[in-house]
Amino acid sequence: MSEHPTKIVTDPTEAVANRERGWWRDATLYDDVVVAAARHPDKVAIVGHRHATGGGAPTVDVVSYRHLLAKVDRFAAGLLELGVLPGDVVSFQLPNWWHVAALHLACVRIGAVANPILMILRQREVGFILERVQSRVFIVPSTFRGFDHAALGHEMRSRVPTLDHVFVVNHPTDVALPDGLQRFEMHFCDTPWEQSRPPVSLDARRPSADATAQIIFTSGTTGEPKGVVHTHNTLDLGLRCVSEPLRLTGDDVVLMFSPLGHQTGYLLGMCMPLRYGMKFVLQDLWDPAVMLRLVAEEGVTWTMGATTFVLDACAAVDRAGGSVDLPTFRFFSCGGAPIPPRAVQLAREKLGTQLVAVWGMTEIGIATTTLPDDIDGAKAMTSDGIGAEWVQLRIADEAGRTLPAGTAGRLLVRTPTQHRTYFGRHDLYQASFQHGWFDTGDLARMDDDGYIRITGRSKDIIIRGGENIPVTEVEAALYRCPKIREVAVVGYPDERLGERSCAVVIPAEGETVALDDLCRHLKAERMAKHYWPERLELRDALPKTASGKIQKFVLRHELAAASS
């Protein structure tokens, strides 16, 4: 009999060494929740704020650690009733609802593999994912943001050969489901499966901490999503680069608006608070005014998101009269792009919080961060942080030779948080390493203190007349222009020079922007004229992933089509 396709073989020498250093462990996230429920059974684990539909009042779900643990046992037994075996994949495309945490923990409980899927993905992408991971179970909401996910689930049920069960959450009780679909609440919530499958029978399926825990697909900034495979241990260590430098404890309160279908939300907004027994607050639809209210009402101490979310929240403060009282709000970790200096200043002035720069990837979790002693934000403005103790970083040229401090090159990394493979594409996994170092695809430089600064993507370079344009540095300079709210610098084809540079800009509120404005600003910044954009596109919005990253490949395709 062949090995299960999700089985991961961990090098025993690596496992022993990482355990001796305290980087890996023998426990899983489920074990952490058991401890939290024993210590503080009635402590609130999850506060889920679901946006109102049709103008009604929002729904608030409150789940204690004791109730969460009970739901996990019921969900786990319910999965066993469906024939889910250790290593089988359970897929779910759900908003930031409490169900995601219970489903993940239920998978951990019985050794199944969780496969979260972004809400913005549709039939083509979802079908590809479900077929690739050979999912047995798929769970969706009835509708979300006007989209009929039940209909999508029905199509997947007939399209994906391995898909035995499709469940729908919150489907109206007076509306029939499409053929072949089942009500989530009836099977998972209302049926006491755990009575016929006592804890001892669930305990027998307890997975190793080195077993596969999650398959999550990259967010698609390059247009080529890949299924990233993590173990319980790689996930666990991947979140500690945030919790340990910031000294977060069970007394902290986390807010997460980044989707749980993205690794930022899943790992930092859900797994991290569960690991430490924190309360975490889920916001299922981004609204900066709601975010500010939740921080105040729930006593939020930490959150994380792209720079866009920071700027939106500060703008919401201005709309609310210019000030808010958020006394508990200590840190806002920010990644996905370099932080403009004005964002650091605005966060301090408007939100009363400290911005912390981080860098990471779906493949490795968070790897670098600035530190709490960066009170004035100098490091957050000029770097993307320093590596955790378990992270080795190197800046190399195309031949793999280490470059001196201050020189930009390819960012290579070695870390025990590294994903184990790309599901079904181990060839791509092997090709992503250079002599044992993972090529992140990012370009960066490192200072003498070990802090890195991302300068661009290896596939996001503009080469104008044979000269490279440092895209990220141009964007960082343009963000300092008060006329600009958001900007992305991308290349477009040119017959003579190969490529030219275009700035795609969302103007600041009430501002008008012309190309001359950008050039004057960059001249004042003392930036080489060769780097200045030669074209300006004004937009009301930029194409983004659900986590807030700008999808530059979409912009490049649009500009190329317009130039042809």
DOVOKE-391742 format. One record per residue (C-alpha): residue in one letter; x, y negated, z. Coordinates in pm, 1 decimal. Example, Ala and Ser with C-alpha at 12.3 -4.5 7.8 and 13.67 -1.06 7.14 Angstrom:
2
  r        c1        c2        c3
  A    1230.0     450.0     780.0
  S    1367.0     106.0     714.0
END
This chain:
564
  r        c1        c2        c3
  M       0.0       0.0       0.0
  S     140.7    -343.5     -97.2
  E     205.1    -618.0     156.1
  H     -73.8    -866.1     224.6
  P     -10.9   -1172.5       2.8
  T       1.9   -1409.1     302.5
  K     254.5   -1201.2     497.9
  I     571.2   -1394.3     579.8
  V     897.4   -1220.4     665.4
  T    1103.5   -1439.1     898.5
  D    1478.2   -1386.9     922.7
  P    1529.7   -1235.0    1272.1
  T    1856.0   -1426.6    1319.1
  E    1678.8   -1753.9    1242.2
  A    1394.4   -1668.2    1478.6
  V    1627.2   -1584.1    1768.4
  A    1839.0   -1895.3    1718.8
  N    1537.5   -2127.2    1701.7
  R    1386.1   -1975.7    2013.9
  E    1711.9   -2005.7    2205.7
  R    1723.2   -2376.4    2118.6
  G    1364.3   -2423.2    2231.8
  W    1246.6   -2512.7    1882.0
  W    1028.2   -2208.7    1820.3
  R     818.9   -2022.5    2076.8
  D     605.8   -1712.0    2120.2
  A     277.7   -1897.7    2182.0
  T      20.1   -2027.6    1934.7
  L    -215.0   -2325.0    1941.3
  Y    -492.0   -2099.2    2070.8
  D    -278.2   -2021.5    2377.2
  D    -242.7   -2396.6    2441.0
  V    -618.7   -2444.8    2432.1
  V    -667.2   -2154.6    2675.6
  V    -431.2   -2329.2    2917.8
  A    -607.9   -2665.3    2874.7
  A    -950.3   -2508.4    2929.5
  A    -828.8   -2334.8    3246.3
  R    -682.2   -2655.2    3389.8
  H    -956.2   -2898.2    3291.7
  P   -1258.5   -2703.8    3161.2
  D   -1487.8   -3005.8    3149.3
  K   -1238.3   -3247.1    3000.0
  V   -1350.8   -3380.3    2664.1
  A   -1152.4   -3224.2    2382.1
  I   -1325.3   -3376.3    2077.6
  V   -1539.2   -3682.3    2019.9
  G   -1668.6   -3663.4    1664.9
  H   -1816.1   -3980.9    1514.2
  R   -2012.9   -3898.2    1200.2
  H   -2116.6   -4194.3     986.9
  A   -2484.4   -4270.5     941.8
  T   -2656.2   -4180.4     616.4
  G   -2946.0   -4384.2     486.9
  G   -2894.0   -4662.6     740.0
  G   -2953.7   -4449.2    1048.7
  A   -2753.4   -4434.7    1369.4
  P   -2421.3   -4247.5    1364.5
  T   -2403.3   -3902.0    1519.9
  V   -2164.9   -3845.4    1809.0
  D   -2055.1   -3489.9    1890.9
  V   -1879.2   -3437.3    2225.1
  V   -1706.2   -3104.1    2288.5
  S   -1528.4   -3013.7    2613.2
  Y   -1234.6   -2774.3    2627.5
  R   -1455.5   -2509.6    2792.4
  H   -1718.0   -2538.0    2519.4
  L   -1452.5   -2545.3    2247.2
  L   -1303.0   -2221.2    2372.8
  A   -1648.2   -2059.5    2377.7
  K   -1714.4   -2175.5    2021.8
  V   -1378.1   -2036.4    1911.8
  D   -1458.8   -1689.1    2045.6
  R   -1799.6   -1695.0    1876.4
  F   -1654.2   -1819.1    1547.5
  A   -1372.8   -1562.5    1561.3
  A   -1616.1   -1277.2    1624.2
  G   -1836.0   -1416.0    1346.4
  L   -1544.0   -1400.1    1104.5
  L   -1477.3   -1039.7    1203.1
  E   -1842.5    -957.8    1127.8
  L   -1776.1   -1084.4     775.5
  G   -1488.2    -841.2     737.4
  V   -1211.1   -1098.8     771.1
  L    -883.9    -919.7     847.5
  P    -547.6   -1050.5     970.1
  G    -384.8   -1238.7     684.0
  D    -712.6   -1305.1     501.9
  V    -767.4   -1665.5     395.8
  V   -1059.5   -1870.7     527.3
  S   -1110.8   -2189.2     324.2
  F   -1306.6   -2493.7     435.7
  Q   -1373.9   -2827.8     272.7
  L   -1509.8   -3028.7     561.7
  P   -1501.2   -3391.1     677.6
  N   -1344.9   -3493.2    1008.1
  W   -1591.8   -3290.9    1213.2
  W   -1535.9   -3077.0    1524.1
  H   -1602.1   -2764.2    1317.1
  V   -1253.2   -2786.0    1164.0
  A   -1081.5   -2748.8    1501.2
  A   -1302.6   -2456.0    1602.1
  L   -1248.6   -2282.5    1267.3
  H    -872.2   -2327.0    1276.8
  L    -852.1   -2189.4    1629.5
  A   -1083.0   -1899.7    1537.3
  C    -846.9   -1811.8    1252.1
  V    -552.4   -1826.7    1492.5
  R    -745.2   -1608.3    1737.5
  I    -774.0   -1317.5    1491.4
  G    -468.9   -1370.8    1271.7
  A    -654.0   -1510.3     971.4
  V    -506.5   -1795.8     764.7
  A    -667.0   -2140.0     757.2
  N    -692.8   -2318.6     422.8
  P    -817.5   -2678.0     464.2
  I    -918.5   -2852.1     138.9
  L    -945.3   -3226.2      82.4
  M   -1298.3   -3362.7      56.6
  I   -1223.5   -3560.6    -258.8
  L   -1141.5   -3249.4    -462.7
  R   -1403.5   -3119.0    -700.6
  Q   -1483.6   -2803.9    -902.1
  R   -1163.4   -2784.5   -1104.2
  E    -925.6   -2829.9    -811.1
  V   -1131.0   -2636.7    -555.7
  G   -1172.7   -2344.9    -793.2
  F    -799.0   -2337.0    -857.3
  I    -723.4   -2333.2    -482.3
  L    -977.5   -2064.3    -393.6
  E    -861.4   -1839.1    -675.7
  R    -494.4   -1895.3    -596.5
  V    -525.4   -1810.1    -223.6
  Q    -782.3   -1531.5    -283.1
  S   -1016.1   -1672.6     -23.2
  R   -1276.3   -1447.7     140.0
  V   -1482.7   -1721.0     306.4
  F   -1556.1   -2080.5     202.4
  I   -1730.7   -2337.8     422.3
  V   -1865.0   -2673.4     301.8
  P   -2100.5   -2948.5     421.5
  S   -2439.1   -2976.5     257.1
  T   -2355.4   -3322.4     123.6
  F   -2095.8   -3585.3     201.2
  R   -2075.6   -3938.4      63.7
  G   -2348.2   -3855.7    -185.4
  F   -2180.1   -3547.1    -331.3
  D   -2360.4   -3211.5    -333.4
  H   -2105.6   -2976.2    -178.9
  A   -2363.5   -2698.6    -149.0
  A   -2391.5   -2695.8    -528.7
  L   -2012.4   -2683.5    -553.1
  G   -2009.9   -2388.3    -312.5
  H   -2271.0   -2212.5    -523.5
  E   -2056.4   -2251.0    -833.7
  M   -1750.7   -2121.9    -648.0
  R   -1946.4   -1821.0    -523.2
  S   -2003.3   -1703.0    -878.0
  R   -1660.7   -1806.4   -1009.7
  V   -1408.2   -1675.8    -755.1
  P   -1389.9   -1292.5    -748.8
  T   -1265.5   -1259.4    -389.8
  L   -1518.0   -1504.7    -243.2
  D   -1766.0   -1292.5     -48.6
  H   -1926.8   -1563.6     166.1
  V   -2008.9   -1933.5     127.2
  F   -2152.9   -2117.4     428.3
  V   -2311.2   -2462.7     433.1
  V   -2292.5   -2692.9     736.2
  N   -2581.3   -2926.9     823.4
  H   -2809.3   -2820.0     541.0
  P   -3165.6   -2952.1     595.9
  T   -3375.3   -2684.2     761.6
  D   -3671.8   -2754.6     533.9
  V   -3470.2   -2720.9     212.7
  A   -3383.3   -2381.6      67.5
  L   -3019.5   -2302.0      -2.6
  P   -2902.9   -2191.8    -346.9
  D   -2894.3   -1814.3    -392.0
  G   -2600.2   -1643.8    -227.3
  L   -2526.0   -1922.8      20.6
  Q   -2575.1   -1899.4     397.8
  R   -2645.3   -2149.9     674.2
  F   -2334.3   -2205.6     882.6
  E   -2526.6   -2270.6    1204.1
  M   -2727.9   -1950.0    1179.1
  H   -2424.7   -1727.3    1146.0
  F   -2153.6   -1908.9    1343.1
  C   -2336.6   -2112.5    1606.8
  D   -2663.5   -1935.1    1686.8
  T   -2559.0   -1568.5    1684.0
  P   -2371.8   -1443.6    1995.5
  W   -2127.0   -1222.1    1808.5
  E   -1884.8   -1238.4    2100.4
  Q   -2120.3   -1019.0    2306.4
  S   -2047.4    -724.3    2079.4
  R   -1681.3    -818.5    2038.8
  P   -1542.5    -893.9    2386.3
  P   -1220.8   -1093.8    2432.1
  V   -1007.3    -779.6    2454.5
  S   -1103.0    -684.1    2099.3
  L   -1011.2   -1033.4    1978.9
  D    -686.4   -1030.2    2177.5
  A    -580.9    -716.2    1991.8
  R    -556.5    -923.7    1673.6
  R    -336.9   -1193.6    1827.4
  P     -82.1   -1294.9    1563.5
  S     288.4   -1350.6    1605.1
  A     390.1   -1715.0    1622.2
  D     596.4   -1638.9    1309.5
  A     289.7   -1524.7    1112.6
  T     123.9   -1734.4     845.5
  A    -107.5   -1993.1    1002.6
  Q    -199.7   -2228.8     721.8
  I    -197.3   -2278.5     346.1
  I    -247.8   -2641.7     251.8
  F    -212.4   -2794.6     -91.0
  T      -1.4   -3101.4    -152.9
  S    -199.4   -3420.8    -197.9
  G    -111.0   -3461.8    -562.8
  T      92.6   -3782.5    -595.6
  T     277.1   -3606.2    -878.7
  G     -33.4   -3444.4   -1026.8
  E      99.6   -3092.2    -955.0
  P     -42.5   -2961.4    -624.4
  K     125.1   -2659.0    -468.8
  G       7.4   -2433.6    -187.0
  V     236.1   -2498.0     111.2
  V     260.9   -2200.6     348.2
  H     330.8   -2266.5     717.3
  T     365.1   -2040.2    1019.0
  H     241.8   -2122.8    1367.6
  N     596.5   -2216.7    1465.3
  T     673.6   -2441.3    1168.6
  L     349.9   -2630.8    1230.5
  D     416.6   -2660.3    1601.9
  L     766.3   -2802.9    1566.9
  G     651.9   -3029.7    1283.4
  L     429.6   -3229.5    1519.7
  R     683.7   -3264.5    1800.0
  C     878.3   -3532.3    1608.4
  V     585.5   -3762.3    1693.1
  S     482.7   -3645.4    2038.9
  E     826.4   -3618.4    2200.1
  P     991.0   -3951.8    2101.9
  L     672.0   -4139.1    2195.7
  R     640.8   -3932.8    2515.3
  L     277.7   -3848.4    2449.4
  T     104.4   -3632.6    2712.3
  G    -234.1   -3483.6    2786.1
  D    -342.2   -3822.3    2919.3
  D    -314.3   -3981.5    2574.6
  V    -611.8   -4026.1    2344.2
  V    -574.7   -3977.1    1969.2
  L    -786.7   -4129.4    1692.7
  M    -778.1   -3974.6    1345.5
  F    -938.9   -4117.3    1034.0
  S    -693.9   -3963.5     787.3
  P    -872.1   -3654.7     649.7
  L    -826.1   -3323.1     825.4
  G    -788.4   -3174.2     477.3
  H    -453.5   -3355.5     459.1
  Q    -155.3   -3254.0     668.5
  T    -138.5   -3591.4     846.3
  G    -486.3   -3545.5     986.2
  Y    -463.8   -3171.5    1035.9
  L    -126.8   -3161.0    1209.2
  L    -113.0   -3492.7    1397.2
  G    -481.0   -3572.6    1440.8
  M    -595.5   -3223.9    1544.4
  C    -316.9   -2975.1    1622.0
  M    -107.5   -3221.9    1822.9
  P    -380.6   -3328.2    2068.1
  L    -494.9   -2967.6    2108.8
  R    -139.2   -2860.3    2189.6
  Y    -118.2   -3103.3    2482.7
  G    -479.4   -3091.5    2601.1
  M    -556.8   -3447.6    2489.8
  K    -889.3   -3597.2    2393.8
  F    -904.9   -3672.2    2024.9
  V   -1153.8   -3884.1    1836.8
  L   -1252.5   -3802.3    1479.9
  Q   -1377.5   -4067.4    1236.3
  D   -1521.5   -3903.7     925.9
  L   -1541.9   -4211.2     701.3
  W   -1292.5   -4495.8     695.5
  D   -1434.9   -4823.3     818.8
  P   -1189.2   -5057.4     993.9
  A   -1461.9   -5215.4    1206.9
  V   -1564.0   -4870.5    1333.6
  M   -1198.1   -4786.5    1394.5
  L   -1155.2   -5094.0    1614.7
  R   -1470.7   -5008.5    1808.8
  L   -1358.2   -4649.5    1868.3
  V   -1015.2   -4758.7    1990.7
  A   -1182.8   -4986.8    2243.5
  E   -1462.0   -4750.3    2354.5
  E   -1260.7   -4428.9    2374.1
  G    -937.7   -4574.5    2513.7
  V    -731.1   -4465.7    2215.3
  T    -355.1   -4482.4    2275.4
  W    -216.9   -4351.8    1943.7
  T    -314.3   -4312.6    1582.0
  M    -145.9   -4265.5    1246.8
  G    -210.0   -4368.1     888.5
  A     -67.9   -4537.5     582.1
  T       8.8   -4910.7     575.0
  T    -323.4   -4967.0     400.3
  F    -510.7   -4870.8     716.5
  V    -304.2   -5111.0     926.5
  L    -373.6   -5403.0     694.0
  D    -744.4   -5314.8     674.2
  A    -771.1   -5307.8    1052.8
  C    -597.9   -5645.9    1085.3
  A    -829.5   -5794.4     823.3
  A   -1127.2   -5657.8    1019.1
  V   -1000.4   -5839.4    1329.2
  D   -1000.8   -6165.4    1130.9
  R   -1356.5   -6100.0    1014.3
  A   -1457.6   -6036.0    1376.4
  G   -1334.8   -6376.5    1486.2
  G    -960.3   -6330.0    1504.5
  S    -909.6   -6131.3    1824.8
  V    -994.2   -5796.0    1981.5
  D    -915.2   -5647.5    2321.0
  L    -741.8   -5308.2    2281.6
  P    -546.1   -5268.6    2606.2
  T    -479.5   -4894.7    2569.6
  F    -356.9   -4903.2    2209.1
  R      18.6   -4835.1    2241.6
  F     136.1   -4698.2    1906.9
  F      31.7   -4686.5    1542.1
  S     257.4   -4444.7    1352.9
  C     280.4   -4537.7     989.8
  G     412.3   -4339.3     694.2
  G     370.2   -4277.0     324.6
  A     549.7   -4597.2     217.3
  P     793.8   -4847.3     370.0
  I     624.7   -5078.5     618.9
  P     617.4   -5443.7     508.1
  P     756.6   -5672.7     782.1
  R     431.8   -5867.5     793.6
  A     242.9   -5545.2     877.8
  V     459.5   -5500.5    1188.2
  Q     392.1   -5859.2    1290.3
  L      19.8   -5843.6    1215.4
  A     -23.8   -5519.6    1411.0
  R     138.1   -5679.4    1714.2
  E     -60.9   -6003.5    1684.5
  K    -400.4   -5865.5    1579.0
  L    -409.5   -5515.1    1729.0
  G    -167.0   -5551.3    2018.9
  T      10.2   -5233.2    1916.7
  Q     358.1   -5126.4    1808.8
  L     404.6   -4992.7    1457.6
  V     626.3   -4685.3    1441.3
  A     772.5   -4587.3    1104.4
  V     774.9   -4215.1    1023.9
  W     870.1   -4003.5     725.8
  G     762.6   -3652.1     650.7
  M     611.4   -3417.7     396.3
  T     341.2   -3153.3     378.5
  E     628.3   -2906.2     349.6
  I     808.5   -3006.7     672.2
  G     571.9   -3209.8     889.7
  I     716.8   -3527.6    1039.4
  A    1097.4   -3533.8    1030.3
  T    1202.2   -3890.8    1115.3
  T    1065.2   -4168.8    1331.7
  T    1160.8   -4501.2    1477.7
  L    1167.8   -4508.7    1856.5
  P     964.4   -4681.0    2129.7
  D    1256.0   -4908.9    2219.7
  D    1217.6   -5075.5    1877.7
  I     998.8   -5335.9    2048.3
  D    1057.6   -5614.5    1798.2
  G     994.3   -5379.1    1505.2
  A    1333.9   -5439.6    1344.0
  K    1389.1   -5069.6    1270.1
  A    1029.5   -5019.4    1153.7
  M    1074.8   -5305.4     906.1
  T    1403.4   -5179.5     766.1
  S    1399.3   -4801.6     797.7
  D    1182.0   -4491.7     801.6
  G    1331.9   -4363.0    1123.2
  I    1598.3   -4126.2    1247.0
  G    1577.6   -3747.8    1233.2
  A    1463.4   -3534.2    1523.8
  E    1730.8   -3326.2    1695.2
  W    1637.1   -3021.1    1486.6
  V    1644.1   -3208.5    1153.1
  Q    1959.0   -3229.9     940.5
  L    1952.3   -3498.4     670.7
  R    2192.0   -3562.9     386.9
  I    2205.0   -3815.4     101.6
  A    2355.4   -3659.2    -209.2
  D    2422.3   -3739.2    -573.2
  E    2293.2   -3532.9    -865.2
  A    2582.8   -3291.0    -823.9
  G    2500.7   -3233.5    -456.2
  R    2795.0   -3432.5    -318.2
  T    2731.6   -3623.2       4.8
  L    2721.1   -4000.3     -49.1
  P    2860.8   -4260.6     193.4
  A    2640.5   -4461.6     430.1
  G    2436.1   -4730.2     258.9
  T    2439.6   -4555.9     -80.5
  A    2107.7   -4440.9    -226.9
  G    2075.1   -4084.4    -348.2
  R    1864.0   -3770.0    -321.0
  L    1733.6   -3696.4      28.0
  L    1810.2   -3338.1     129.1
  V    1693.9   -3176.7     451.5
  R    1743.4   -2867.1     664.2
  T    1489.6   -2807.0     938.6
  P    1318.1   -2517.1    1120.1
  T     987.6   -2690.6    1040.4
  Q    1039.3   -2598.0     673.7
  H     746.3   -2430.6     500.6
  R     804.4   -2065.5     415.8
  T     702.5   -2066.5      47.4
  Y     461.9   -2207.4    -210.5
  F     176.2   -1959.4    -222.2
  G     194.1   -1752.4    -538.3
  R     488.7   -1960.6    -665.8
  H     794.0   -1847.8    -474.8
  D     993.6   -1941.5    -784.2
  L     909.5   -2308.0    -725.2
  Y    1004.5   -2271.9    -359.8
  Q    1346.1   -2128.8    -446.4
  A    1401.9   -2395.7    -711.8
  S    1343.9   -2671.3    -453.3
  F    1664.5   -2583.5    -262.9
  Q    2022.8   -2686.9    -337.6
  H    2279.2   -2468.2    -160.7
  G    2046.8   -2416.5     135.5
  W    1920.5   -2776.7     148.2
  F    1560.2   -2862.5      59.1
  D    1538.8   -3133.1    -206.3
  T    1257.6   -3356.4     -84.4
  G    1218.5   -3534.5    -416.7
  D    1269.4   -3864.1    -234.3
  L    1552.2   -4107.2    -290.5
  A    1694.0   -4267.1      24.1
  R    1994.3   -4425.7     186.8
  M    2124.7   -4370.2     539.8
  D    2287.9   -4626.3     768.3
  D    2578.2   -4567.4    1004.8
  D    2335.8   -4485.8    1289.6
  G    2158.4   -4210.7    1094.6
  Y    1841.7   -4405.0    1012.6
  I    1710.3   -4345.0     662.4
  R    1526.7   -4576.4     424.4
  I    1322.3   -4426.5     143.0
  T    1403.8   -4615.8    -177.0
  G    1182.5   -4428.7    -421.7
  R    1094.8   -4093.0    -568.0
  S    1328.8   -3897.6    -792.0
  K    1034.5   -3871.8   -1031.3
  D     925.3   -4229.7    -965.0
  I    1220.5   -4415.1   -1111.9
  I    1194.6   -4690.4   -1368.7
  I    1496.2   -4677.0   -1600.4
  R    1505.7   -5001.3   -1798.9
  G    1772.5   -5008.3   -2065.4
  G    1975.4   -4743.0   -1884.1
  E    1961.2   -4923.5   -1548.4
  N    1761.2   -4791.1   -1253.0
  I    1511.2   -5022.3   -1084.6
  P    1476.9   -4962.7    -706.4
  V    1098.6   -4944.1    -710.0
  T    1040.6   -4926.6    -335.6
  E    1265.8   -5223.1    -264.8
  V    1084.0   -5433.1    -524.4
  E     751.5   -5336.9    -366.8
  A     878.4   -5419.2     -17.3
  A     984.5   -5765.9    -139.5
  L     651.5   -5825.3    -312.0
  Y     464.5   -5729.3       6.3
  R     626.7   -6032.6     165.1
  C     443.9   -6255.8     -83.4
  P     138.4   -6401.1      97.0
  K     -65.3   -6389.7    -224.3
  I     -47.9   -6009.2    -237.7
  R    -252.6   -5761.9     -35.5
  E    -133.7   -5438.5    -203.5
  V     109.0   -5362.6    -483.2
  A     245.6   -5068.0    -678.0
  V     534.8   -5105.8    -920.9
  V     529.4   -4852.1   -1204.6
  G     695.0   -4808.4   -1540.7
  Y     533.0   -4827.9   -1882.1
  P     687.0   -4718.0   -2213.0
  D     887.2   -4960.4   -2425.1
  E    1032.2   -4875.7   -2765.2
  R    1356.6   -5072.7   -2717.5
  L    1433.6   -5033.9   -2347.7
  G    1266.2   -4701.0   -2280.5
  E    1065.1   -4843.7   -1990.1
  R     963.3   -5178.2   -1851.3
  S     826.8   -5260.4   -1506.3
  C     465.2   -5347.1   -1424.5
  A     331.3   -5470.8   -1091.7
  V     -23.7   -5352.1   -1023.7
  V    -157.6   -5592.5    -762.0
  I    -457.5   -5638.8    -537.1
  P    -451.3   -6010.3    -447.8
  A    -496.7   -6125.8     -90.8
  E    -845.2   -6250.6     -12.6
  G    -909.7   -6586.9    -177.5
  E    -582.9   -6583.5    -372.3
  T    -509.9   -6587.0    -744.3
  V    -191.0   -6423.5    -866.3
  A       3.9   -6474.2   -1188.6
  L     321.7   -6308.9   -1311.2
  D     507.0   -6637.2   -1259.1
  D     413.2   -6623.1    -890.1
  L     581.5   -6285.7    -856.7
  C     893.3   -6400.9   -1037.8
  R     925.3   -6714.2    -823.4
  H     883.9   -6505.9    -509.7
  L    1146.3   -6250.3    -614.4
  K    1383.7   -6528.4    -713.4
  A    1346.3   -6674.1    -363.7
  E    1412.3   -6323.7    -228.5
  R    1740.0   -6330.4    -425.9
  M    1648.0   -6014.2    -611.1
  A    1824.8   -5941.6    -939.0
  K    1620.5   -6058.4   -1235.0
  H    1659.2   -5715.0   -1393.4
  Y    1433.0   -5580.6   -1118.8
  W    1150.7   -5828.9   -1168.3
  P     822.9   -5693.1   -1311.3
  E     759.9   -5793.8   -1670.3
  R     388.5   -5730.6   -1662.2
  L     110.0   -5787.0   -1410.7
  E    -213.5   -5591.6   -1375.2
  L    -473.2   -5719.3   -1128.6
  R    -701.8   -5463.2    -966.6
  D    -975.4   -5452.9    -707.0
  A    -847.1   -5115.0    -586.6
  L    -558.1   -4873.9    -642.5
  P    -600.2   -4498.8    -701.0
  K    -507.8   -4318.1    -380.2
  T    -502.8   -3982.6    -216.0
  A    -737.4   -3934.5      79.0
  S    -446.6   -4007.9     314.5
  G    -392.9   -4350.9     157.8
  K     -92.9   -4277.8     -67.3
  I    -101.8   -4459.6    -400.3
  Q    -123.4   -4215.9    -692.3
  K     131.0   -4373.3    -920.2
  F     100.0   -4100.9   -1179.5
  V    -256.1   -4222.2   -1244.3
  L    -133.0   -4578.4   -1296.2
  R     147.0   -4461.8   -1524.8
  H     -96.3   -4264.8   -1737.9
  E    -329.8   -4564.3   -1766.0
  L     -50.2   -4802.2   -1862.9
  A      95.9   -4557.1   -2113.2
  A    -245.5   -4512.6   -2275.2
  A    -292.0   -4889.9   -2296.1
  S      53.5   -4929.3   -2454.4
  S       3.1   -4665.2   -2722.6
END
